[in-house]
Amino acid sequence: MDFNTLKIKQRKLRSEFSEGLGLRVHRALSWLEKSEHCGDDLDSQFIFLWIAFNAAYAQDCNRSIMTEGKTFSAFITKIVELDDSNRLYELLWNEFSSSVRVLLGNQYIYQPFWDYHNGVSDTGDWRERFSKTKIAANCALAAKDTQAVIAIVLSRLYTLRNQLIHGGATWQSSANRDQIRDGVTFLGKLVPIIIDIMMENPNTLWGDAHYPLIED
């Protein structure tokens, strides 16, 4: 499923969309299209895919009450509930032996690892927590707890997103090629499914888009 396929579907269904949903889908598709034109530039592709995901889920809310992680976790819960054909679980099952497993086993996108090395207090034993998280992901997959597995994977990718956006990585660095590559692989399949599920459920309460379009 790519931009062109989804764009054709959007044109057919958009008359049924609320203003908020229409804007979310329009923006997400625009960034998905951009990600598909990055060629071999995986850093840019990852960033544009994350923006597409952000465009789909973000809401204007009080960040002191709800953190970004909680926001997209709640969004993924809703998406999984609407996924009647279990496309997200099938994605995890198909990708778990490759990109997902590698992402979960990569300490360099595990935030407590960096907290420990940055001297953040009360980080505890990050290695033990890291191991427990991998076990939890395996158990969640076996139990078909799709939301839990996606939330764990996205929490890792959010750390990678922060590294890139906040200047904590070098463009095309050899140090982070594995996580960038596997992040692009996963997001490149996850984001189109999310957009498609949103379009197929126009009557769901999606809320207003973040930074709504204001016309003078």
MIDODO-849779 format. One record per residue (C-alpha): residue in three letters; x, y, z. Coordinates in steps of 0.001 Angstrom, whole numbers, plus 524288, in hexadecimal, padded with zeros to 5 digits. Example, Ala and Ser with C-alpha at 12.3 -4.5 7.8 and 13.67 -1.06 7.14 Angstrom:
ALA8300C7EE6C81E78;SER835667FBDC81BE4;
***
This chain:
MET800008000080000;ASP8062580CC67FBA3;PHE802C881B2E7FA1E;ASN7FC6F819C27ECB9;THR7F36980EDE7F144;LEU7EF668165D7FD5B;LYS7EDB58232D7F5FE;ILE7E43581CE57EC81;LYS7DC7B817A97F80E;GLN7DCDB824D67FEE3;ARG7D70882BC57F326;LYS7CBAF8221D7F326;LEU7C8E582305801BB;ARG7CC99830C1805E3;SER7BECC8361F8049E;GLU7BB7582DA28106C;PHE7C698832F5818C1;SER7C51483CD68238D;GLU7CD91848E882260;GLY7D71B843A182C61;LEU7D84E8363E82623;GLY7D96783C088189B;LEU7E4A1844C981CC2;ARG7EB97839DC82401;VAL7EADF8309881863;HIS7EEA383B2B80EA0;ARG7FAA883EF781661;ALA7FEAF830FB81963;LEU7FDBE82D4780B0F;SER805DF838F5806F9;TRP8111E834C180FCC;LEU80F9E8268780BFA;GLU8112E82AA77FDCB;LYS81D508327680147;SER82338826B28083B;GLU8218A81E927FBF3;HIS829E08281C7F41A;CYS835E6827D97FCC4;GLY83D5981DAF7F4FB;ASP8486B8181B7FD33;ASP847AC822E080773;LEU8428581AA8812A9;ASP8443C8256781CD1;SER83AF582E5B81568;GLN831AD823318129C;PHE830C681FEF82114;ILE82E3D82E19824B9;PHE8239282FCB81A7E;LEU81D0F8230B81E75;TRP81CEC8277B82C96;ILE816F38348982898;ALA80C8382D0C8211D;PHE809B18250E82D51;ASN8099F8316C8358D;ALA8002A8380482C2A;ALA7F6F082C8E82DC0;TYR7F6C282BB183C92;ALA7FA4F838E684268;GLN7F042840DC849A5;ASP7F13684E3484FDF;CYS7F1B984A6D85E14;ASN7F7E984EAF86ACE;ARG8055E8485E86A56;SER806AF849A787915;ILE7FB428405B87A83;MET7FD84836F386F5D;THR80B0F8341F86A38;GLU80DCC8317A85BE4;GLY810088231385EBB;LYS802D8821DD86563;THR7FC6F8291F85A2D;PHE800FF81FD984F9F;SER7FECE8141E85888;ALA7F07D817FB859FD;PHE7EFB581A2384B56;ILE7F56880CB18485E;THR7EB9F80678851B6;LYS7E09A80C9C849EB;ILE7E68C8088483CDF;VAL7E8397FA688416E;GLU7DA117F9F88460E;LEU7D5AF7FE608388A;ASP7DE7C7F4AD83178;ASP7D4247EA6482EAD;SER7DCA67E2F882503;ASN7E8577E23382E5C;ARG7F19C7E8A3824BD;LEU7F9D47EE3782FAE;TYR7FBA47E11B83640;GLU7FF4F7DB038293F;LEU809347E5ED82744;LEU80F587E2F983471;TRP80F507D45C83209;ASN815AE7D5DF824B8;GLU81F9D7DFDE82951;PHE822A97DA4F836BF;SER82D337D138831CE;SER833FB7DC7582AE6;SER832617EB0C82D2E;VAL82A647EA7B839B9;ARG833267E0BF8409F;VAL83F407E86E83CB5;LEU8394D7F5278418C;LEU835B37EF1184E91;GLY8436F7E9B985008;ASN84A307F69E84D10;GLN84EA97FD488599B;TYR851F0809E885282;ILE8439680D51850EF;TYR83FFB8098985ECD;GLN83E7E8162786680;PRO8429E810C2873D9;PHE84F9680CF786D93;TRP8521481B4C86A61;ASP84CC381FDB8776F;TYR856D78173487E10;HIS8620F81C28875BC;ASN85DAA82A3E8776D;GLY85DE0828CB88627;VAL84F4E82A1888826;SER84C25826358960E;ASP8433E81AE2899B4;THR84564813CC88CC8;GLY847C6806E28939D;ASP84D477FB5188C42;TRP849F87FE6C87E15;ARG84EC67F106879A4;GLU844DF7E9E888205;ARG839E77F2D087D87;PHE83E547F14386F77;SER83DAB7E27687086;LYS830567E2C987710;THR82AEB7EB9086C60;LYS82F237E202861D3;ILE828C07D6D486934;ALA81C667DEEC86AE8;ALA81BDE7E19385C46;ASN81D187D31785943;CYS812677CFC2862F1;ALA8099E7DA7C85DA4;LEU80B597D57D84FC8;ALA808237C78C85411;ALA7FBF77CCC085AE0;LYS7F8587D49684EBC;ASP7F94A7E12385697;THR7FBE97E93584A86;GLN7FAC97F64B85150;ALA805217F2D485B6A;VAL80F197EE6585153;ILE80D257FA468489A;ALA80E1E8033D85477;ILE81B267FD1F8584A;VAL820827FE3984A7B;LEU81BF380C4A8491B;SER8222880FF68560A;ARG82F3280B648505C;LEU82CE4812AB843B5;TYR8294181ED184B5A;THR836CF81EB185163;LEU83C7D81D6A843B3;ARG833C88288E83F3B;ASN838FC8310C84A42;GLN8470382DD6846C7;LEU844DF83283838E1;ILE83C1E83E4483B3E;HIS844148438A84699;GLY851208423783FD9;GLY855A3836488475C;ALA859E282F0F83B1B;THR861AD831A382ED0;TRP85B1F831028217B;GLN85DCA823CC81B30;SER8661A81FBF826C0;SER86ADE811B78268A;ALA868678113383530;ASN85997810BE83400;ARG8573580A46826C0;ASP850DF7FE0F82C61;GLN8469F8051783462;ILE843DA80F06829AE;ARG8423E8044E81F92;ASP839577FC0C82810;GLY831C3807F082CA6;VAL82EF980BC581E97;THR82AE27FDD781B69;PHE8213E7FD63826AC;LEU81BB080B2282592;GLY81ACE809D5816C7;LYS811027FED7818DA;LEU80A7E803A782552;VAL8072181177820FF;PRO7FF8980DBD8149F;ILE7F770803EA81C62;ILE7F44C80E4982691;ILE7F0078181381C3F;ASP7E7A880DCB8159D;ILE7E0EE809F38224C;MET7DE0C8182F82535;MET7D7E481A31817DC;GLU7CF9180E108198C;ASN7CA1E8131D82665;PRO7C5AD82111823CD;ASN7BB5E820B882E84;THR7C54181E5383948;LEU7C863829FF841D6;TRP7D62482D9483D69;GLY7D66283B2D84329;ASP7DB50847C083D40;ALA7E81E84786835ED;HIS7F42784D1F83C89;TYR7F5FC85B25837A4;PRO7E90A85BEA8303A;LEU7E840863778239D;ILE7E4BE8719E8269C;GLU7DFBC87A0581B93;ASP7DF40888D681D57;
***
